[in-house]
Amino acid sequence: MAMLLRTLCCLTWALALAFPTPDHKPHGTGAGGGSSGGGSSWHHLGSHPGPSDPKLASRCGEDGFDAITLDENGTMLFFQGDMVWKGFSGAAEPLNASWPEIQGPIDAALRIHHLDRPDVHDNVFLFKGQLLWAYAEGRLRAGYPRPIGDEFKGVPADLDAAVECHPKECGDGTLLFFKGPHVVTYDLKTQVAKQREWPALSNCPAAARWLGRYYCFQGARFWRFDPVIGKVPPNYPRDIRDYFMRCPGRGHGHEARKNATLQAVLDPCSGLPFRAFSSDDAGRIYAFREGHYFQVDKKTSRDGLHAWPLSHSWKDLQGEVDAAFSWDNKLHLIQGLQVTIYLADQGYRRVEGYPKPIQEELGVSGADAAFSCPHSQYVYLIQGDQLRRVDLNKSPRTPEAPHRLPHSQVDSALCSSEGIYLFRGADFHHYSNVDQLLSATAPSPAQKVAPAFLRCPSGPNGGPKRPPH
């Protein structure tokens, strides 16, 4: 495993996209160290329990979970009674095999991921009654357990749920604590707690952040909510077993399996082309296909890889995304003859007045692909074998003279600090910079998209192969 990770490391950091399998880590028994002895697997997907798994009915039943959180490695943890499930498909494990100092059930769980607070960064907190337990790298920190109010002044005991709101999404960083109909927000910087009333979330037994979105869980149902104002968008609640757990006969695409075409669209490893790739200033990288998107950046690779409808992240957005690029903390999504802009801070909010004609916004009639590079004021628009540069700081925006590419056509494009990636079908071509791309007289060697970008194993002939379930 270690050798495989070293082999993938360069590609992972170069693209910031790959999906390596993390090492399994034994967790300590307490502040004094030592192995747990349980040999717990911390793989983000875990093992796939068979139909004879005695805890399968509990995981896939109607009762739901006592607490849900990510651990320090990005693994989703589901707590129920004295058991815990690690990942979306892992088998049940005794809670005290990983955290022997606490007995289930617990009230709430919380991971803090905050670089400006090294004292608590990547700590996992487990709450029960009046007390909390803090774990760093799987070991109980010295001085714990301790009263909740000693750690988070103003936060009540006997909590229902807890979740961290990241700085980009809630200002400087905020913790949300749920108890009955009330929500207490705790500012990590000022250490001030304030009580909120969010009627849309009157009862929240478990809460979690996943793929930049916030969810309240109640039994087998869940609601997505705005972590700043508590608003819930339309079409909720939904069933947790269709999105967060692998359960027999379920999944948010399980009805689509009756339709082979749609099934291939929702399968990241099907080899179908992606119509657009793009990243935003927060480092989130998206791949767009047939009215859906996959979030494929390294930061969320452990959180699972699912196809989501566009409206899940970009309100009211439907149809095909033909091209996309990010600039000035705004994501530009091109659809046919129009472009729509969304502000990336605190969730995606559509800029007033959009969509607008792409001719009016960028001075071109359309685009097959687009890319902008980090810290650059230019966007590069590709149509056919022609590339045109537009200075986004100028008004009006006028495209420069076209340059001929060594490709007759591309499906999508992406630029990162490691270079430019042009996608066509199941392949991509890498160029170290714009100058190398424009000076090329022939395409660079083709590489497979699925294994490099989407955590898909290669098939016998180097093509994509769906991972086993």
N, C-alpha and C positions, 0 to 999 in steps of 0.2 A: 504493500500500500504506500509506504513512504517513498519508494522508488517511483511509483506512478505519480504521486503528487509532485515530486521534484521535476518529473518530465513535463507535467502540465503547468508548472508554476509560471514559466516564462510566457506561455500563451495566455494564461489567466490574467496576468498583470498587463500584458501588451494590449489585450482587447478590453480588459475589465468586463468581460462578458461570460467567460467560460464557467462551467459548473463542476468544479472538482468535488470529489467525495472527501469530506473531512475525516481525519483520523478518529478512531474510537478512543475516548479518553476515560480511564477509570476515575471516579470521583473519590475524594478523600472522605475520611470518617469524621473529621472535625477540625478544630483549630490546630490540633497538634499534628495533622497530616496523617499519612498512611492510606493504604488502598481500602476501598469499600469492600473488596472481596467479592462483590457481586458480578464483576465483569460486565457492567451495564453498557449497552451500545448507545452511542450518542450520534449515530448517523441521522441525518435530517429526515430521511424517509423511513428509517427503521426497517424491521423485517415485516413481511406481509403475512399477517396471521391467516391461517387456513380456516375453513368453515367449522372445524372442530375446536377452535380456540374457545375456551369456556367463558372468556370475558367479552367475546364478540357482541353478544346481545346487550351487554351493559354499554359498550362504546356506541353501538348503533341503535340504542333504544330511545325512548322519549324523555328520559330523565335529565339528560344534559350533563353538565360538568360543574364542579364546585369552583374551579378557577382555571384560567387559561393564560399562558404567557409564553414569550420567547425566552430561551436561556441565553447564556453569554455567547454561545456559538451560533445563534439564530435558529435553533431547533424549537419548534412549537411543542409546548408541553400542555397536556390535558389532564387535569386532576379530577378524580372521582373517588370519594371515600378514601380507602387506604391504598388506592392504585393510581398509577400515572401511565399515560400513553405518550411516547416520545415520537413526534413526527405524525404525518398524516396517515400512516399505515402500520405503525409499529404495534407489536403485541404489548399487552398489559404487563407492567412491572410493579412490584411492591414499592410504595413511595419511600419507605425507610431503607430500601436498598441503595438509594442515592442520597437520601437526606436522613440518616439514622437518628438525628437528634430531635425529630418531630414526628408525631404520629398523626395520621389522617383521621377524619377529613380536615382540610384546611379551609379557611374562609376566603382568601384571596391570594394572588401571586402577582409579582411585578418585577420586571427587569428594568434597570436604569442604564441607558446607553448615552452617556453625556461626557464628552472629552474634557469639558471645562470643569468637571467635578471628579478628579482622579480618585478621591476617597470613596466614591460609590460607583464609578464607571464600570459597567458590565457586572454589577452585582445583581444577584437574584434575591428578592425578598419574599418570604413566605409568611403569611399572616394567619393567626389563629387566636381568637378571643382577644385578650388584652395585649398579647405579645407579638413580636415579629422576630424572625430569624433571617440573618443576612449571610449570603454565601458568595465567596469570591473564588473563582476557578474550582467550584465544587466543594470548597471547604468552608465550614462554619467559621465566621470571623470571631476573633476574641471579643468578649464582652456581650455576646448574644447567647440566648434570646434576651430582649429588653422590651420595656413597654413601648407601644406604638407612639404614644405622645412624646416620649423622650427623643425619638428619632425624627418624627414629623409633628411638630407642635401644632395643636389645633385639629388634628385628624382623629376621628373617633375610633373606638375599639369595636370589635364585633362587626367588621366590614363585610360587605357583600362582594365587592370586586375592586380591582385597581388596575390602572394602565398608565404608562408614560406617554405623554405627547411630546414629540421631538421638537427641538428648537425651531426648525424651519416651518413647523406647522402650528406651534403655539408660542410664538415669541421666544423668550429665553429658555424655555423648557419648563414643562408643567407636569405634575402628577395629578391624575384624576382618581378620586376615591368615591365609591358608590356605597350608600347605605340607605336602604328603603327608597323613598321617593326623592332623597336628597343626593346632591353631588358636591363634594368638597374638592376645590382646586388648590393645589399646593405649589407655590412658585419656588423652584429649586434655588434661584438666585437670592431672593429676598427672604425666603423661608416663612412666607406668610400664607395662611390658609384662609380661603373664602368659601362660603356656602352658596351653591347655585340651585336654582329650581329649573329643571328641564322636564316639562310635562311629557314630552315624547318618549322619555326614558324613565318611566315611573318605577321600574323595578329592573335591576340589572345584576343577576347572580354571578356573572362572569363577564370580563371585558378583555379585549386584546387589540393590538395594532398589528396589521398584516398588509404588506405591500403598500405602505403609506396611507392606509385607510383604517378607520376605527370602528370596532364592532362591539355590540352588547349582545350577550347570549342569555337566553332564557329557555330552559328545557332544550328541545330539539330545534328551536327557532333562533334566528339572529336578526339584528337590525344594524345597518350602517348608520353612523351619526357623525355630525360635525363636532370635532373636539373643542371648538371655541364657543359655539352657541347651543350645541345640543340638538340641532335640527336633524330630522331623519328624512331622507329623500323618498320619493314614491317607490312603489313596488316592494316594500318591505312589510312584514318579515319574510324571510326565506328559511329554507331547511338546512341546518348545519351539515347534514349528511350528504347533501348535494355539492358541498363546496369545501368543507374542512376535514372530512373523514372519508376514508375509503370503506364503503359499506356495500355489501352484495346488492347488485341491481340498482345502485344509485350513483349519483354524480351529476353535476350541472349540465353535462352533455349526454346523459344516459338516454334521453329521448332521441337525440341526434344520431345515436348509433343505428337507428333504423334507416337512416339516410346516409349512404356510403360517402357521398360528396361532402356533406356537412361534417361527417365524422372525420374526414381527412383534414378539413379546415381547422377543426378544434384540436387535432393531434399535432403537437410541435415537431414530432419526428416523422411526419408523413412525407417530407420532401417537397411539398408544395411551395412555390415561391412566396416571399413576403413582398407586399406592395410598397412598404416603406419601413425604414429604420430611423430612429432618432434618439437623442439623449437630451436631458435638460441640465441646468446648472447644478442641480442637486446630485447629479450622477446617475439618475434613473434612466435606463435604456429600454426602449420599447421596440417591438417588432409588430408590424401591422399586417393583417391578412383578412380579407373578406368580411369587413365589418366587425372584426375582433382584434384584440391585441394581446401580446404576451409581454410581461415585464421580464427582461433577461439580463439585467445588470448583476454584477457579482454580489452586491450588497444584499440582494433579495434572493439569490440562488438557493439559499437554504429554506426559503419560505414556500417553496413549491413553484411549479410552472404550470399555469392554467391559462386557457383562453377566456378572455372577458369581453363582453360587448363594449363598444366604444363609450357608451353612456355611463358605464360604471365609473370612469374617471373624468370624462368630459361631458358635462351635462348637455343634453339635447343633441349630441353629435351622433349621427347615423350614417350608414352607407360606407363607401370605400374611402380610405385615405390613400391618395396617390403619391404623396411626398410629404416629408416633414423635416423641420429643422428647429433648433433652439437658438435664441439670441436675446440678450438683455433680460434673462430670467423669464422669457416668454416662449411658449411652444407654439410654433406655426404649423398648422395642419392644412394641407392643400388637398382639395377635393374638386376634381374637374376644373371649372373656371373660377372657383372661389377659394379663398383662404380664410381660416378662422384662427384667432389668436387667443390663447389661454394663459393667464398669469399663473406661474408655478408655485408661488408662496401660499402657504396655508391651504393646500389643496388647489386644484385647478379651477379657476374662475374665468369665465369667458369675458374678454374685453368688450366693453359696450360698443355697439355699432358694427360688430362682426357677426356673420361673414361679410367680406367685401370681395369684389372681383379681383382676381390675381393680377390682371392687367393694371388696375389702379394701384394695387399695393406694391408690386414688384416689377412692373413694366414688361411682363412677358404674357404670352397667350396661354401657357400651360407648362407643366413640368412632369416628366416621367419619374424624376428623382431629384433630391436636393440634399445638400449638406452644408453645415457651417462648422468651422473648427474652433476649438476652445480659445477664448480671448481674441477672437478675430471679429472685425466689423463687416466681413463679407459673407454672403451666401452664394453658393455655386448651384446653379440650376441646370439640370440635364434634360434634354429632349432629343430622342434619337441618338445620334452620335455626336451631338453638339453640346458643349459646356459653355455657359455664360456666367460671368461674375457680376454681382450687384453689390454696390456699397450701401449698406443699410444706414449709414450715418448721413447720407445725402438726401436731399429733398428737392425735386422729385427723384425717385429712385429710377435710374436708367441703366439697363444692362449694357455691359461692355461688349465688344465684338466677340463673336463666338470662336471657340477653339474646337478642333476636331479631336475626338477621343479614339483610342485604339479599340473601342467596343462599338459595335453597330447599335446596341441597345442595352440598357440595364433596367432592372426592376426597382432597385432602391440603392441608397448610398448612406454612408455614415463616416464621420470624421472624429477621431479621438486624438489624444496626445501622442499616440503611437502611429498615426497615419490615417490613410483613407481606405475605406472598404467599399467596393462596388459589388453589388449582388445581382446575379442572373440565374434564375431557376434555383437549383439546389447547390450552386457554387458561389464562392466569393473570390475576389481578386484584391490583393493588398498592394498599396503604394505608400511609400514612406512620407510623401508630402505632395502638394499640388504640382510643384515643378516636375517631379518624377512622373506623375500622371500625364502631364501635358507633353512631356518629351518622349514618352513611350511610343514606339512604333508598332508594338504588338502587345496583347494582353499579358499581364503577369500570370504566373502559374495559378491554375484554379485550385481552390481548396473547398472542402465540403462545409456547408453552413451548419448542418444539424449537429455533428459531433463537436464542432468548435464553439458554437454559440448557444446550443440548446440542450446540452447535457445528454445528447443522444449517442448511443454506441454506433460504430460504423458497421455497415453490412458487409457481406463477404467480398463485395467488389468495391468497397470504399464508400458505398452509398449509405443513406440513413436507414436505421433499423429501429423499430419501436422498442423501448426498454421493456423488460418483463414486468408484469404487474402481479 
